Amino acid sequence: MTVAANQERSTFRACFAVPEFRVLFGSQLLLVLGDTVKMLAFSVLVYARTESPGLAALAYMIGFLPQVAGGMFLLSLADRWRPRALMVAGDLLRVATCLVLGVGDLPIGVMLALVFAAGVPTPLFSAARAAVLPDVLVGDAYVLGRALFTTTSAGAQVAGLAVGGGLLAVTGPLRALLITAALSLGSAAVTRFGLRDRPARAAHSAPHHRAGAVRTTLRVNRALLADRAVRGLLLAGWLPPMLAIGAEAVYVPYLTGEGAPWGAGVVLAAAAAGMGAGEFAVGRFAPPAVRERLTFPLALALGVPLLGFAARPGVAGAAALAALGAAGLAYNLGLQRRFLDTVPEAARGQAFGLQTSGLMTAQALGAAAAGALAELVPAHLAIALSGCGVIAVVLTLRRDLRGALSSRVSPPYGPGETGEGVRPSPAG
């Protein structure tokens, strides 16, 4: 069952009328909630054993770091393998990882290496999930579905932080990891029995298999990035959040320096709530044409509130500024329909995987840059300067954000070396 492409008045209720969307929605909810609890529990476990803040911070983000490797070398498998099987495999890998962490008494180095290794194929699983959504919801309903996913993710992150803190207090980090394994197992069951088994997107031709996954991934990534339209949309989706979300890495030292270390959780939760509220409001109430016109001003709104940190606000003021800034992330809704229309069908999974893994990598780089800047200037000024960086990047990318894409090229995306799978260049 799908939503017709010409349903321009699609609502969130219409999305939930699609059974497979409800399956994806429930699976996503379990996935984000479980991942949030896992990251928090693993970080606390490492700190309890080592008393090292640096290792605890590394444990919190180590699962994101290797995603760039998976995005660079493995993403073509997202179009070669059946998407449902990939999604279930990702859930089961998460189950196994949490069970080993929660049951086994392993050295810290081995535990960190295990989480690092498990993060390498994560872009594959994310790409499979992202590429299935346009099959389930067509036309503008797809954008509304994306908005619901983002809103749910924001709410699940807030809930995960709250529930995770409670679980840690009651059960300790090891049992909290076992609960994450149970949530991931639930996601695998929901996906396996609720989602239709779709064929792989890429043709199973002999040249395709001879090329090899790494070689194909590198070639298609080069082709995607060589396409000016795709490259512009990717950069527009990567760079503003890189600086805006990267600034969140400085909230802890800023509020600790202000004598309110407890306030970091409040401000981070406010940012997640602001992101969810912005996505919901724009996705639910803005028609498609208005949504795309809002892309540029909303992207600017990512950076402007961060300038207020120059005044050294307290916890309440910082939370309000963080929520306002994060609400600007709704600008991405104006890019999603264009991105879907721009990328080739045969490489859709890899394109969405590249988008996601690039964003994760960009956020990690942004956090590192903001942290390095905070070594040179006071933390509140580092956050404000990050806001200046967001504004400068948005102004630089204004043509891509507004949709003024021209002089497009269409390199070969398919597995063959002789033009197989070439996406036709749009005329006019």
Buried (B, 14 or more C-beta within 10 A) or exposed (E): EBBEEEBEEBEBEBBEBBEBBBBBBBBBBBBBBBBBBBBBBBBBBBBEBEEEEEBBBBBBBBBBBBBBBBBBBBBBBBBBBBBBBBBBBBBBBBBBBBBBBBEEEEEBEEBBEBBBEBBBBBBBBBBBBBBBBBBBBBBBBBBBBBBBBBBBBBBBBBBBBEBBBEBBEEBBBBBBBBBBBBBBBBBBBBBBEBBEEBEBBBBEBEBBEEBEBBEBBBBBBEBBBEBBBBBBBBBBBBBBBBBBBBBBBBBBBBBBBBEBEEBBBBBBBBBBBBBBBBBBBBBEEBEBEEBBBBBBEBBBBBBBBBBBBBEBBEBEBBBBBBBBBBBBBBBBBBBBBBBBEBBBBBBBBBBBBBBBBBBBBBBBBBBEBBBEBBEEEBBBBBBBBBBBBBBEBBEEBBEBBBBEBEEBEBBBBBBBEEEBBBBEEEEE
